[in-house]
Amino acid sequence: MTGRFGTRYGATLRKRVKTIELKSRSKFRCPICRVKAVKRKSSGIWECQKCGHVMTGGAWVLETAEGKRSKRILRK
């Protein structure tokens, strides 16, 4: 995944880029149809491949830690 960088930029930064890219390219569970088919369309925009639902979220993951915290507070 980060082989394109070669030996440049240092190992730690390449590892960080790798984890971010793995997260952004993986599929997430759709909140509407409950199928693991949500993919990143662009920065912060996510689309379910099955039902076509388009939603906003984090830049690299569908639901950020801050978003999870806010939902938990609202449920109380």
C-alpha positions as a Markdown table, in Angstrom:
| # | Residue | x | y | z |
|---|---|---|---|---|
| 1 | Met | 0.0 | 0.0 | 0.0 |
| 2 | Thr | 2.7 | 2.5 | 0.8 |
| 3 | Gly | 5.3 | 0.9 | -1.4 |
| 4 | Arg | 5.0 | 3.9 | -3.8 |
| 5 | Phe | 6.9 | 6.0 | -1.2 |
| 6 | Gly | 10.0 | 3.8 | -1.3 |
| 7 | Thr | 12.3 | 4.6 | 1.6 |
| 8 | Arg | 11.2 | 8.3 | 1.7 |
| 9 | Tyr | 9.4 | 10.1 | 4.6 |
| 10 | Gly | 10.3 | 7.6 | 7.4 |
| 11 | Ala | 8.7 | 4.4 | 8.6 |
| 12 | Thr | 6.4 | 6.0 | 11.1 |
| 13 | Leu | 4.7 | 8.3 | 8.6 |
| 14 | Arg | 4.4 | 5.5 | 6.1 |
| 15 | Lys | 2.6 | 3.4 | 8.7 |
| 16 | Arg | 0.2 | 6.2 | 9.5 |
| 17 | Val | -0.6 | 6.6 | 5.9 |
| 18 | Lys | -1.2 | 2.9 | 5.6 |
| 19 | Thr | -3.7 | 2.8 | 8.4 |
| 20 | Ile | -5.5 | 5.8 | 7.1 |
| 21 | Glu | -5.7 | 4.4 | 3.6 |
| 22 | Leu | -6.9 | 1.0 | 4.9 |
| 23 | Lys | -9.7 | 2.7 | 6.8 |
| 24 | Ser | -10.8 | 4.9 | 4.0 |
| 25 | Arg | -10.9 | 2.1 | 1.4 |
| 26 | Ser | -12.7 | -0.5 | 3.6 |
| 27 | Lys | -16.5 | -1.0 | 3.5 |
| 28 | Phe | -18.7 | 0.0 | 6.3 |
| 29 | Arg | -22.2 | -1.0 | 7.4 |
| 30 | Cys | -25.1 | 1.0 | 6.0 |
| 31 | Pro | -27.4 | 2.5 | 8.7 |
| 32 | Ile | -30.4 | 2.1 | 6.4 |
| 33 | Cys | -30.2 | -1.4 | 4.9 |
| 34 | Arg | -27.6 | -2.8 | 7.4 |
| 35 | Val | -25.4 | -4.3 | 4.6 |
| 36 | Lys | -21.7 | -3.8 | 4.7 |
| 37 | Ala | -21.6 | -1.9 | 1.4 |
| 38 | Val | -20.8 | 1.8 | 2.3 |
| 39 | Lys | -17.8 | 3.1 | 0.4 |
| 40 | Arg | -16.1 | 6.5 | 0.5 |
| 41 | Lys | -17.1 | 8.6 | -2.5 |
| 42 | Ser | -15.0 | 11.7 | -1.6 |
| 43 | Ser | -13.8 | 13.4 | 1.5 |
| 44 | Gly | -16.6 | 13.2 | 4.0 |
| 45 | Ile | -19.2 | 11.8 | 1.5 |
| 46 | Trp | -20.2 | 8.1 | 1.7 |
| 47 | Glu | -22.5 | 6.1 | -0.5 |
| 48 | Cys | -24.1 | 2.7 | 0.0 |
| 49 | Gln | -23.5 | 0.5 | -3.0 |
| 50 | Lys | -26.7 | -1.5 | -2.4 |
| 51 | Cys | -29.4 | 1.0 | -1.6 |
| 52 | Gly | -27.8 | 4.1 | -3.0 |
| 53 | His | -28.1 | 6.1 | 0.2 |
| 54 | Val | -25.7 | 9.0 | 0.3 |
| 55 | Met | -24.5 | 10.3 | 3.7 |
| 56 | Thr | -21.9 | 12.5 | 5.3 |
| 57 | Gly | -19.4 | 11.3 | 7.8 |
| 58 | Gly | -15.7 | 11.7 | 8.7 |
| 59 | Ala | -13.0 | 12.3 | 6.1 |
| 60 | Trp | -11.4 | 8.8 | 6.5 |
| 61 | Val | -14.1 | 6.8 | 8.4 |
| 62 | Leu | -17.8 | 6.8 | 8.2 |
| 63 | Glu | -18.3 | 7.6 | 11.9 |
| 64 | Thr | -15.8 | 9.6 | 13.9 |
| 65 | Ala | -15.1 | 9.3 | 17.6 |
| 66 | Glu | -16.6 | 12.7 | 18.1 |
| 67 | Gly | -19.8 | 11.6 | 16.3 |
| 68 | Lys | -20.1 | 8.5 | 18.4 |
| 69 | Arg | -19.7 | 10.6 | 21.6 |
| 70 | Ser | -22.4 | 13.0 | 20.4 |
| 71 | Lys | -24.9 | 10.2 | 19.7 |
| 72 | Arg | -24.3 | 8.7 | 23.1 |
| 73 | Ile | -24.9 | 12.1 | 24.8 |
| 74 | Leu | -28.1 | 12.6 | 22.8 |
| 75 | Arg | -29.4 | 9.2 | 23.7 |
| 76 | Lys | -29.2 | 10.1 | 27.4 |
